Amino acid sequence: MINTDRECAVVSAHAERSSDGAMVITDETIAKRLGVSPRTARRIANTLMTRLGARSRFQAGAMAVQVGRLPDQPGGTPSA
């Protein structure tokens, strides 16, 4: 599942959407937030998608919310 804080941060960022549903977070933005390269941010996201069986980064974020690894509301706390 999601094993590290860094993995959690990546999948959480990819689950973010604007009010009109458009993706607003790029690999470059996530990389800057985490202090890693964009390539590392992409690798983490792709590893998580494979591990979760997700077809998209957004789906990986939604799955993480369902299993309690991410809050279902911005600023909330995970249930596990």
Secondary structure as GFF3:
##gff-version 3
##sequence-region A 1 80
A	DSSP	alpha_helix	5	15	.	.	.	ID=ss1
A	DSSP	alpha_helix	27	34	.	.	.	ID=ss2
A	DSSP	alpha_helix	38	52	.	.	.	ID=ss3
A	DSSP	alpha_helix	57	66	.	.	.	ID=ss4
###
